[in-house]
């Protein structure tokens, strides 16, 4: 049974109260925690995932929506992380989530200010990245080889580029998620299909290596859960679960702007950051007439906020960098929204957060709690595998390398799914079930003007994806909330979906 909803949550809380002994307790419902729950449940373990807010509430929903092949890590000499990223990208694109990850062309425009030396260096990096792609076994039909493109082709892909001294561009390919939060929901539902208990609005307190007290933040009850092992996958809050863990969170900020400002992006745009040899800003087509511009790397000081916010300095930095290649600069008042996420990096001592390793780590504390931190969205599956292996309670080997998520199918299979194409692109083989959630009312299948969202999707999220309130619907099951004005317009439809249940 894959459906997550309020009724299932109530039932499973009651069942857990009657039998509170489990094999594994997972703390945190982001991409890593959901990945751990799926890995362990698919090995036959009795698993409980406890998330104090909602699935993908933290860093997992604030990414660039990219499934990276590790080119940045290759540039810094970390071949191990780069290769691991390329392998995990292949797993997602060709095996486990081909319905959620698609090829994205990435263009480095050769404009004034990007000299022959910089172009040659980036081109060599693209070639090395393609060697990683081949070494990982990723098919050329999945991700084509990089190449030089003409001035005409460059302008066709990015019409808003500056004309002066445009020499063409360098084109490479990477993976792009339809939605990072949707990946997390897919993982959690697939874990539930394998028997995992997935509890949102359920805080884990008094955590030790032998269990925790789970507090229902909706109903107010408490359950003392006994576990053979406990895995802390709380991301930037991991230090609150395991106080001995030292993290240095790094903030990555994105801007949301209209695609009209780019003339209709046909590729992601890679823009070198002045004065840096391996830092770039990105402009990424996000669908529904939106473009995401990112990414910063600023150290987050002080208490960890539930929802990080962008600083004006970050906004200015991103605009200045991207505007350096555009014929008409994007103005500050044309930014429709911003979002920021915190990377859960291990404290590496001196130096800036940008210099800290992105390699993941699995640490067992004095009380037996196993913490998994660091890493990145692309490598969540390997992080989860390493954490479950460290728990040493599973008799069976990891299965997730070849385990498709709910809705996954080949491109050929998806092409014949009987449902609107935009729904197939977001839900894969489950798109007909989304249509059925309209309960025969054709109005619920009409997209809300300008939002690219059908009301039936909101009903489906309430009935099948564990959405419990308006924020769940608009900020995580869909990405409407990234633009405040869009969110306000969608609230009535979200409230109606919750009433319909």
Backbone torsions as a table, in degrees:
resi	resn	phi	psi	omega
1	UNK	NA	120.9	-173.0
2	UNK	-100.3	-15.1	-173.8
3	UNK	-71.1	128.3	171.1
4	UNK	-107.5	129.5	179.7
5	UNK	-161.1	178.0	-176.0
6	UNK	-62.8	-38.3	-178.4
7	UNK	-66.1	-42.5	179.0
8	UNK	-64.8	-40.2	179.6
9	UNK	-59.0	-46.4	179.7
10	UNK	-61.2	-45.0	-179.1
11	UNK	-63.4	-43.7	-176.6
12	UNK	-72.4	-30.6	172.8
13	UNK	-62.5	-41.7	179.0
14	UNK	-65.3	-42.8	179.3
15	UNK	-64.6	-37.6	179.4
16	UNK	-68.4	-37.7	178.6
17	UNK	-62.9	-35.2	179.0
18	UNK	-74.7	-32.4	-179.4
19	UNK	-137.4	82.9	-172.4
20	UNK	-84.9	9.5	178.1
21	UNK	-93.9	123.8	-177.8
22	UNK	-131.5	167.5	175.3
23	UNK	-77.9	-46.0	-173.8
24	UNK	-140.0	131.5	171.5
25	UNK	-107.4	125.2	178.0
26	UNK	-109.0	126.1	179.5
27	UNK	-103.9	112.7	179.1
28	UNK	118.5	129.9	-176.8
29	UNK	-114.5	34.9	172.0
30	UNK	-86.8	-164.2	-176.1
31	UNK	-64.1	-37.3	-179.9
32	UNK	-71.3	-46.4	179.1
33	UNK	-61.4	-43.9	177.7
34	UNK	-64.8	-37.3	176.8
35	UNK	-64.9	-39.5	176.8
36	UNK	-63.0	-45.2	-179.6
37	UNK	-60.1	-42.3	178.9
38	UNK	-66.9	-45.1	-179.9
39	UNK	-57.4	-49.8	-176.2
40	UNK	-69.4	-43.0	-179.2
41	UNK	-65.0	-37.8	179.8
42	UNK	-70.9	-14.4	173.8
43	UNK	-90.0	0.2	176.5
44	UNK	96.5	10.6	-179.9
45	UNK	-86.3	151.1	172.4
46	UNK	-84.0	116.1	-169.4
47	UNK	-121.8	139.0	169.8
48	UNK	-123.2	126.9	173.1
49	UNK	-105.7	125.5	179.1
50	UNK	-115.7	122.7	179.5
51	UNK	-126.0	123.8	-173.6
52	UNK	-73.3	-19.2	176.9
53	UNK	-114.7	-108.4	-178.4
54	UNK	-133.3	163.6	174.5
55	UNK	-56.2	136.9	179.0
56	UNK	58.9	29.9	-178.3
57	UNK	-69.0	-33.6	-173.9
58	UNK	-96.0	-132.2	-172.1
59	UNK	-58.0	-30.9	-173.2
60	UNK	-60.0	-22.3	179.9
61	UNK	-98.5	1.1	-174.2
62	UNK	-111.2	22.6	-176.9
63	UNK	-83.1	179.7	174.4
64	UNK	-79.3	0.8	-176.9
65	UNK	64.5	28.5	179.0
66	UNK	-107.4	146.3	170.3
67	UNK	-108.6	93.1	-170.0
68	UNK	-74.0	146.3	172.9
69	UNK	-91.1	3.0	174.1
70	UNK	89.4	20.6	-176.9
71	UNK	-61.4	-39.4	-180.0
72	UNK	-61.7	-39.0	-178.0
73	UNK	-72.7	-30.8	175.3
74	UNK	-65.6	-40.2	-179.8
75	UNK	-63.6	-30.1	179.7
76	UNK	-91.6	6.9	175.5
77	UNK	87.6	4.8	-178.9
78	UNK	-93.9	80.4	-175.0
79	UNK	-65.6	-34.4	-177.9
80	UNK	-60.7	-50.0	178.9
81	UNK	-64.7	-40.2	-179.5
82	UNK	-60.8	-44.9	-179.5
83	UNK	-67.4	-42.1	177.8
84	UNK	-58.9	-41.3	179.1
85	UNK	-63.6	-42.1	179.9
86	UNK	-63.9	-40.0	179.2
87	UNK	-65.0	-46.1	-178.0
88	UNK	-69.5	-31.7	174.0
89	UNK	-61.2	-42.8	178.2
90	UNK	-62.5	-43.4	179.9
91	UNK	-56.7	-45.7	-178.9
92	UNK	-67.1	-44.0	-172.1
93	UNK	-78.7	-29.9	-173.0
94	UNK	-111.4	-14.1	-174.6
95	UNK	-127.9	-58.5	-167.2
96	UNK	-93.6	-32.4	-175.9
97	UNK	-144.5	49.7	179.8
98	UNK	-65.6	-18.1	177.7
99	UNK	-77.8	-16.9	-177.1
100	UNK	-109.3	-14.9	-176.7
101	UNK	-122.9	128.4	-178.1
102	UNK	-130.6	158.9	179.3
103	UNK	-67.3	138.6	178.0
104	UNK	-126.2	119.0	172.9
105	UNK	-70.6	136.6	179.2
106	UNK	-120.3	124.7	-173.8
107	UNK	-114.2	127.6	168.3
108	UNK	-99.6	105.2	-179.6
109	UNK	-73.7	133.7	179.6
110	UNK	-92.2	87.3	-178.6
111	UNK	-110.1	177.3	176.7
112	UNK	-57.3	134.8	-178.2
113	UNK	101.7	-18.3	174.5
114	UNK	-107.2	95.1	-173.6
115	UNK	-76.0	178.1	-178.1
116	UNK	-62.8	-37.0	-179.7
117	UNK	-64.5	-46.4	178.7
118	UNK	-64.1	-41.4	179.4
119	UNK	-62.2	-41.7	180.0
120	UNK	-65.4	-38.9	179.8
121	UNK	-65.1	-45.5	179.5
122	UNK	-66.2	-41.4	178.4
123	UNK	-59.9	-40.3	177.4
124	UNK	-64.7	-36.5	176.6
125	UNK	-64.5	-39.4	177.7
126	UNK	-63.3	-40.4	178.5
127	UNK	-64.4	-43.4	178.3
128	UNK	-63.4	-38.8	177.4
129	UNK	-63.6	-34.6	178.2
130	UNK	-70.7	-32.0	174.5
131	UNK	-64.0	-38.7	175.1
132	UNK	-62.9	-43.2	178.5
133	UNK	-57.0	-45.3	179.3
134	UNK	-67.8	-42.6	179.8
135	UNK	-62.7	-29.3	178.8
136	UNK	-79.4	-9.4	-179.4
137	UNK	87.2	9.3	179.8
138	UNK	-72.1	128.3	-176.5
139	UNK	-68.4	148.5	175.7
140	UNK	-65.5	-24.5	175.8
141	UNK	-72.4	-21.9	176.1
142	UNK	-82.0	-49.7	178.3
143	UNK	-133.6	108.1	179.6
144	UNK	-64.9	164.1	178.1
145	UNK	-72.4	152.8	177.7
146	UNK	-69.6	159.1	179.0
147	UNK	-160.1	163.9	173.5
148	UNK	-85.8	137.4	178.9
149	UNK	-118.3	155.3	-176.0
150	UNK	-74.7	169.6	176.6
151	UNK	-61.4	-41.3	-179.4
152	UNK	-64.5	-45.3	-179.4
153	UNK	-67.1	-36.1	177.6
154	UNK	-62.0	-44.8	179.2
155	UNK	-67.1	-32.0	178.6
156	UNK	-66.5	-39.8	-178.9
157	UNK	-74.8	-33.8	-179.7
158	UNK	-135.0	83.3	-174.1
159	UNK	-60.5	-25.0	-173.9
160	UNK	-84.7	4.8	-179.0
161	UNK	-65.4	154.0	172.8
162	UNK	-61.4	142.7	-179.7
163	UNK	-86.3	-30.3	-171.0
164	UNK	-66.2	125.7	175.0
165	UNK	55.5	31.7	174.3
166	UNK	-75.9	121.9	-174.1
167	UNK	-107.6	10.4	-175.0
168	UNK	109.9	-149.2	-178.7
169	UNK	-162.7	168.5	174.8
170	UNK	-109.6	124.7	-174.7
171	UNK	-112.1	129.3	173.6
172	UNK	-131.8	178.4	-176.0
173	UNK	-133.4	144.7	176.2
174	UNK	-144.2	-179.0	177.6
175	UNK	-97.2	144.7	176.9
176	UNK	-129.6	129.5	176.0
177	UNK	-76.6	141.2	168.3
178	UNK	-58.8	-41.2	-176.2
179	UNK	-167.1	123.5	-179.7
180	UNK	-65.4	-40.0	179.1
181	UNK	-65.4	-34.3	178.7
182	UNK	-65.9	-32.8	174.2
183	UNK	-61.7	-43.8	-179.9
184	UNK	-62.7	-44.3	179.1
185	UNK	-62.4	-40.7	177.6
186	UNK	-62.3	-39.9	177.0
187	UNK	-63.7	-46.1	-178.0
188	UNK	-64.0	-41.9	-179.8
189	UNK	-69.0	-36.8	177.1
190	UNK	-66.9	-38.6	174.8
191	UNK	-61.5	-42.0	178.7
192	UNK	-62.5	-35.9	178.2
193	UNK	-64.3	-25.1	177.7
194	UNK	-95.6	12.3	172.7
195	UNK	102.5	-1.8	-179.9
196	UNK	-69.3	145.5	172.5
197	UNK	-95.0	118.3	-176.5
198	UNK	-111.4	112.4	-174.6
199	UNK	-119.0	108.6	172.0
200	UNK	-90.9	167.1	-174.2
201	UNK	53.4	39.2	-177.0
202	UNK	-135.8	104.2	-175.0
203	UNK	-85.4	135.0	175.2
204	UNK	-92.8	120.1	-178.2
205	UNK	-125.4	159.1	-178.9
206	UNK	52.6	48.4	-174.3
207	UNK	-76.6	130.7	171.2
208	UNK	-133.0	179.6	178.2
209	UNK	-71.0	-5.0	-178.8
210	UNK	-114.5	7.9	177.5
211	UNK	143.2	-163.9	-178.6
212	UNK	-166.3	166.3	170.9
213	UNK	-95.3	119.9	178.7
214	UNK	-95.8	123.8	-179.0
215	UNK	-108.3	120.5	178.8
216	UNK	-74.0	111.8	-176.0
217	UNK	-79.6	-5.8	175.1
218	UNK	-99.8	-51.7	-177.6
219	UNK	-90.8	-18.7	175.5
220	UNK	88.9	-4.3	179.5
221	UNK	-79.0	169.2	178.5
222	UNK	-131.3	145.4	177.0
223	UNK	-132.3	125.5	175.5
224	UNK	-86.9	105.8	-176.2
225	UNK	-94.0	130.6	173.9
226	UNK	-101.4	131.7	-176.0
227	UNK	-134.3	145.1	174.4
228	UNK	-68.9	-27.6	177.5
229	UNK	-153.4	152.6	178.6
230	UNK	-129.5	127.3	177.9
231	UNK	-113.7	124.1	179.6
232	UNK	-91.9	106.3	178.4
233	UNK	-121.9	43.8	-173.4
234	UNK	-86.3	8.8	175.7
235	UNK	63.5	-131.0	-177.8
236	UNK	-66.0	-14.1	176.7
237	UNK	-95.9	8.7	-176.7
238	UNK	-59.7	-32.6	179.4
239	UNK	-68.0	-22.3	175.9
240	UNK	-76.4	-30.0	177.5
241	UNK	-79.7	-40.6	178.9
242	UNK	-122.5	89.0	-171.2
243	UNK	-55.8	-23.3	-179.8
244	UNK	-77.3	-6.2	-176.7
245	UNK	-84.2	128.8	-179.2
246	UNK	-108.2	117.6	179.6
247	UNK	-116.9	154.3	171.9
248	UNK	-126.7	87.5	-177.1
249	UNK	-61.6	140.9	177.9
250	UNK	-118.6	131.6	-175.8
251	UNK	-93.4	127.9	174.7
252	UNK	-114.3	120.9	-174.8
253	UNK	-111.1	143.7	174.7
254	UNK	-126.1	154.4	171.7
255	UNK	-109.4	150.5	173.9
256	UNK	-115.3	123.7	180.0
257	UNK	-133.4	170.2	178.3
258	UNK	-77.0	140.6	176.5
259	UNK	-64.3	-21.9	178.8
260	UNK	-60.5	-28.5	-179.9
261	UNK	-67.2	-20.3	178.4
262	UNK	-104.2	0.7	-179.4
263	UNK	74.8	13.9	-177.5
264	UNK	94.5	92.6	-176.6
265	UNK	-71.4	126.7	173.6
266	UNK	-102.1	3.1	179.5
267	UNK	-163.7	160.0	169.7
268	UNK	-71.0	149.4	-179.7
269	UNK	-112.0	128.2	177.6
270	UNK	-105.4	123.4	-176.3
271	UNK	-123.5	119.0	178.6
272	UNK	-62.7	139.7	174.8
273	UNK	-80.9	124.2	-179.5
274	UNK	-55.0	135.8	177.7
275	UNK	83.9	1.0	-180.0
276	UNK	-124.9	141.4	-178.3
277	UNK	-88.1	-21.3	-176.3
278	UNK	-138.3	24.8	174.4
279	UNK	-112.9	139.0	-176.9
280	UNK	-139.5	151.3	166.4
281	UNK	-100.8	154.3	-176.7
282	UNK	-127.4	141.7	167.8
283	UNK	-117.5	118.1	-169.1
284	UNK	-121.8	125.9	175.3
285	UNK	-63.8	129.6	-173.2
286	UNK	-116.7	4.4	-178.7
287	UNK	81.1	163.4	178.5
288	UNK	53.2	36.6	175.2
289	UNK	71.5	23.0	-178.6
290	UNK	-120.4	152.3	174.4
291	UNK	-131.7	136.1	173.6
292	UNK	-99.5	132.2	176.5
293	UNK	-115.3	124.2	-179.8
294	UNK	-154.8	172.3	24.2
295	UNK	-151.6	141.5	178.2
296	UNK	-95.7	172.7	178.3
297	UNK	-146.7	82.1	-175.4
298	UNK	-117.9	136.6	179.9
299	UNK	-68.3	134.9	179.0
300	UNK	-95.5	116.4	179.9
301	UNK	-99.8	154.6	174.9
302	UNK	82.4	-166.7	-178.6
303	UNK	-59.5	150.7	-179.8
304	UNK	-82.5	117.4	179.7
305	UNK	-77.6	151.9	174.8
306	UNK	-63.2	-41.9	178.8
307	UNK	-127.7	102.5	179.5
308	UNK	-64.4	155.2	178.7
309	UNK	-126.3	151.8	-179.1
310	UNK	-77.9	144.7	173.1
311	UNK	-89.4	157.4	178.1
312	UNK	-64.0	-30.8	177.8
313	UNK	-63.9	-37.6	177.7
314	UNK	-67.2	-41.6	178.7
315	UNK	-60.9	-46.6	-179.7
316	UNK	-63.4	-41.3	179.6
317	UNK	-60.2	-47.0	-178.4
318	UNK	-66.3	-42.2	178.1
319	UNK	-64.0	-45.4	-179.3
320	UNK	-60.0	-41.9	-177.6
321	UNK	-67.7	-49.1	-178.7
322	UNK	-69.3	-36.7	179.8
323	UNK	-63.6	-19.2	-178.8
324	UNK	-65.1	-16.3	-179.9
325	UNK	-115.0	2.3	-176.6
326	UNK	-101.4	145.8	178.5
327	UNK	-69.1	-37.5	178.8
328	UNK	-122.4	111.2	-176.3
329	UNK	-60.0	146.2	174.6
330	UNK	-79.7	129.5	-179.6
331	UNK	-85.4	158.3	179.1
332	UNK	-60.3	-37.1	-177.5
333	UNK	-76.9	-1.4	176.2
334	UNK	-96.0	-0.3	174.8
335	UNK	-78.3	118.1	-175.3
336	UNK	-81.8	-26.6	-178.9
337	UNK	-172.4	167.2	175.4
338	UNK	-136.2	157.3	170.3
339	UNK	-148.9	150.1	-176.2
340	UNK	-136.6	140.8	175.7
341	UNK	-125.6	156.8	-179.2
342	UNK	-111.0	123.6	177.2
343	UNK	-79.9	129.4	-179.2
344	UNK	-84.6	73.4	-175.7
345	UNK	-87.5	139.8	173.7
346	UNK	-67.4	139.6	179.3
347	UNK	-67.1	117.0	-179.5
348	UNK	-105.4	15.5	177.8
349	UNK	89.7	-133.6	-175.2
350	UNK	-70.1	165.1	178.4
351	UNK	99.1	167.9	-179.8
352	UNK	-79.5	163.6	179.2
353	UNK	-64.6	-26.0	179.2
354	UNK	-65.4	-21.2	-178.7
355	UNK	-91.9	-7.1	-178.0
356	UNK	-73.3	148.4	-178.0
357	UNK	-65.7	140.0	174.4
358	UNK	-93.9	7.4	178.5
359	UNK	-71.7	141.1	-179.8
360	UNK	-82.2	160.3	-179.8
361	UNK	-139.2	143.0	174.6
362	UNK	-116.1	118.2	-175.8
363	UNK	-123.5	137.2	175.5
364	UNK	-106.0	121.1	-176.9
365	UNK	-80.7	171.7	-179.8
366	UNK	-58.0	-28.7	-179.4
367	UNK	-90.4	3.5	177.0
368	UNK	93.6	-5.2	178.2
369	UNK	-69.8	129.6	178.6
370	UNK	-95.3	119.5	-179.4
371	UNK	-108.9	135.7	175.5
372	UNK	-120.0	119.9	-174.7
373	UNK	-137.7	173.9	-179.1
374	UNK	75.7	-154.7	178.1
375	UNK	70.2	-166.4	179.6
376	UNK	-151.7	169.8	-173.2
377	UNK	-54.9	-43.3	-176.1
378	UNK	-57.7	-35.3	-173.9
379	UNK	-99.8	20.1	-177.3
380	UNK	-56.3	-38.2	-174.1
381	UNK	-65.1	-43.1	178.4
382	UNK	-67.6	-36.9	175.6
383	UNK	-60.4	-45.0	179.9
384	UNK	-64.1	-42.7	179.3
385	UNK	-60.7	-45.3	-179.6
386	UNK	-63.6	-38.0	-179.2
387	UNK	-68.1	-43.5	179.7
388	UNK	-67.5	-38.5	175.8
389	UNK	-60.6	-40.0	-179.3
390	UNK	-64.8	-28.9	178.5
391	UNK	-67.9	-25.6	174.4
392	UNK	55.0	39.8	178.8
393	UNK	-119.5	-5.0	-176.8
394	UNK	-96.1	131.5	176.8
395	UNK	-81.0	-27.9	-174.9
396	UNK	-96.2	151.4	178.3
397	UNK	-74.8	166.6	178.9
398	UNK	-62.4	138.9	-179.4
399	UNK	-114.6	-6.5	-165.2
400	UNK	-74.2	-13.8	179.0
401	UNK	-61.3	-29.8	-177.0
402	UNK	-122.7	22.8	-176.2
403	UNK	-103.8	105.7	-178.4
404	UNK	-66.4	144.5	175.4
405	UNK	-80.5	163.8	176.2
406	UNK	-52.3	128.0	177.7
407	UNK	92.3	-9.0	-175.8
408	UNK	-72.5	146.1	176.2
409	UNK	-168.9	165.1	176.1
410	UNK	-69.8	164.0	178.3
411	UNK	-60.0	-38.6	179.7
412	UNK	-63.6	-42.6	179.3
413	UNK	-67.2	-41.2	-179.0
414	UNK	-66.3	-29.9	-177.0
415	UNK	-66.0	-19.0	-178.2
416	UNK	-109.6	7.8	176.1
417	UNK	-66.8	129.6	-175.2
418	UNK	-84.5	83.6	179.5
419	UNK	-167.5	160.4	176.5
420	UNK	-53.9	143.1	-173.8
421	UNK	-62.2	-35.5	-179.4
422	UNK	-66.8	-33.0	177.5
423	UNK	-72.5	-39.4	177.0
424	UNK	-61.0	-37.6	-179.8
425	UNK	-65.4	-25.1	-178.6
426	UNK	-101.9	-27.0	-172.6
427	UNK	-122.8	-3.7	179.7
428	UNK	60.9	-135.1	-177.1
429	UNK	-69.5	-9.2	177.1
430	UNK	-85.1	-2.1	-178.1
431	UNK	-54.6	-41.0	177.0
432	UNK	-61.2	-31.8	177.5
433	UNK	-68.6	-32.0	175.6
434	UNK	-66.2	-42.8	176.4
435	UNK	-59.5	-43.0	-179.1
436	UNK	-63.6	-26.4	179.6
437	UNK	-65.5	-13.0	176.5
438	UNK	-72.4	-12.0	178.5
439	UNK	54.7	36.9	176.2
440	UNK	82.0	0.3	-179.8
441	UNK	-91.6	107.0	-176.7
442	UNK	-61.9	-23.7	179.4
443	UNK	-64.0	-29.2	-179.0
444	UNK	-77.3	-7.4	177.2
445	UNK	-102.8	0.5	176.5
446	UNK	-87.4	125.8	179.5
447	UNK	-59.7	139.1	173.6
448	UNK	-66.8	126.7	-171.9
449	UNK	-51.6	124.7	174.8
450	UNK	79.9	-3.4	-175.8
451	UNK	-108.8	-16.4	-178.5
452	UNK	63.8	28.0	-175.4
453	UNK	-129.3	132.3	177.0
454	UNK	-99.5	136.0	179.7
455	UNK	-55.2	-29.5	178.6
456	UNK	-61.8	-29.0	177.8
457	UNK	-63.7	-36.4	179.9
458	UNK	-69.1	-40.0	176.2
459	UNK	-64.0	-41.4	179.0
460	UNK	-60.8	-40.2	-179.1
461	UNK	-65.0	-37.3	178.4
462	UNK	-68.9	-40.7	-174.6
463	UNK	-83.3	-26.4	-170.7
464	UNK	-128.2	-18.4	-172.0
465	UNK	-116.8	13.8	172.9
466	UNK	75.8	15.4	178.7
467	UNK	-73.5	128.4	-175.3
468	UNK	-114.2	-15.6	179.0
469	UNK	-152.0	-179.3	-176.2
470	UNK	-60.6	-41.6	-179.6
471	UNK	-62.6	-41.4	176.2
472	UNK	-55.8	-44.6	-175.6
473	UNK	-69.2	-47.3	-170.9
474	UNK	-92.1	-22.6	-175.8
475	UNK	-104.7	-16.0	-177.9
476	UNK	-131.9	-47.4	178.3
477	UNK	-70.7	-27.8	170.5
478	UNK	-129.2	171.0	-179.5
479	UNK	-109.7	21.0	179.5
480	UNK	-56.1	-36.5	-174.5
481	UNK	-67.0	-9.1	178.7
482	UNK	-66.3	-22.5	176.7
483	UNK	-116.3	109.7	-174.5
484	UNK	-52.2	-40.0	-179.2
485	UNK	-65.4	-38.9	177.1
486	UNK	-65.3	-41.2	-178.9
487	UNK	-59.7	-44.4	-178.5
488	UNK	-60.4	-38.6	-179.4
489	UNK	-69.6	-27.3	-175.4
490	UNK	-90.1	-11.2	-176.4
491	UNK	-56.6	-45.4	-180.0
492	UNK	-58.2	-40.8	179.1
493	UNK	-65.9	-37.7	178.4
494	UNK	-66.2	-42.5	178.9
495	UNK	-63.9	-37.8	178.4
496	UNK	-66.2	-38.3	178.7
497	UNK	-64.2	-38.6	178.9
498	UNK	-68.1	-36.9	177.9
499	UNK	-66.9	-39.0	-178.2
500	UNK	-69.8	-30.4	177.9
501	UNK	64.7	NA	NA
